[in-house]
Amino acid sequence: MIISMEPMEVLRYLPYINKDSWVVTNSKPFVNIPDYPQEDKLFEELNSLPHIKKLDIEEVAKSIMMPKSANMVLLGMAAKYIEILSVEQLKEAIKTVFARKGEVIVNANLKAFEEGMKN
């Protein structure tokens, strides 16, 4: 499985997965280098993959008023394809990771995760 915050990153790791692997990625490129691939070519290659989920995770995070939680949206998208951890285990991990930041932050990240699971 490849879980990627940026669609071009997927291309770097394709050699490490097989035809049955899932790819879950942001659909919005972050063009930060001069030789970034043309978007149409990038998505042509990504769309040729047998198992791919794409979503503008930043837009989803903004829509739920949590712009810094795009990574949790992405994790939520990937949750059903992660075979080594259940959704409940992932939620417990989110609670553990963000516990020191307080209940408001924990709940915000859980909300973003659940929003990602809808997609």
N, C-alpha and C positions, 0 to 999 in steps of 0.2 A: 504494500500500500504506500502511496505517496500522498501526504497531506501538505499542501503548499499555500503559503500566504500570497504567492505571486506566480502567475501562470508560466512564465518562462522557466522558473525553477524546476517545473515538472520535467522539462526536456533534459535537464542535467542528470536526472535520476532514472530515466526510462530504462537504461541498460540493466538496472538492478531489480526490475519487476518482471513478472511473467504475464501471459495473456489473460490470466484469470484475476489479476490484481486490480484493485480499485485505485482511482486517482480522484482526490477531492481537492479542489483548488478555488481560489478567488478568480472571478471572471474579469476583474479589472486589472489590467497591467499597470505596473509601476515602472514607467520608462525613466531610467536613471543612468543609462549608458548610451553613448552615441551610436553604437551598432546594435541596438535593440532590434530584434526581428520585427518585420512588418506584422501588424496585428492579424491581418487576414491569413497570412502564412502560419503564424503561431497557432491560431484557432483551427485552421485546417488540420494541422497535425494533431492537436489535442482532440478534436472531434472525431478523429479516425480511431481513437482508442476505444476498445470494447466496453470499458466500465469507467465512466467519468461523470463526476458531478461538479458543476460550476455555479458560482453565485457571487454577486457583488457583495461581499461580506461587509465592506465598509458602509455601504448604503443601508444594509439591514441593521447594522449596529447603530447608525445614526437614527434610523427610523424608530428605534426603541429607546432613543435618548441615551445611548451608551457607546459613543464613538470610539472609546478605547478598548472595547470588548470584541472587536472583529475576530480576534483569535479564538475566542470562546464560541462565536457563531460558527467558525470553521470546524472546531472540534465537535460541535453538535451535529454538523452535517456529516462528519466522518463516523460518528459514534456507532451507527448500525453496521458499519463495515469493519470495525475493529474487533477482531475475533478473540483477542486475548484478555479483554476487559469488558465487563457488562456496562450498560448505561448507568446503573446504580453505582458501580465502582468508579466510573468516571466522575459522577456527581460528588461522591465522597472525596475523591482526589481534589476536585475544585474547592470543596469546603476546607480541606486541609491546607492547600496551597495559599488560599486567601484569608484564612482564619485570623491571622495577626492584623489584618487590615480592617477587621470588624464585620459585623453582620450585614451592613448595607452593601459593602463591596462583595461579600460572598453572594448575597441574593442577586445583585446586579449581574454577576458573572454566570450564575445559574440561569437567570432569565435569558441571557444572550445564548448560552448553550442550548436551552430549550427552543429558542427561536431558530437556531441552526438545525435542530432535529426536525423541524417542520419542512425542511427543504431537501 
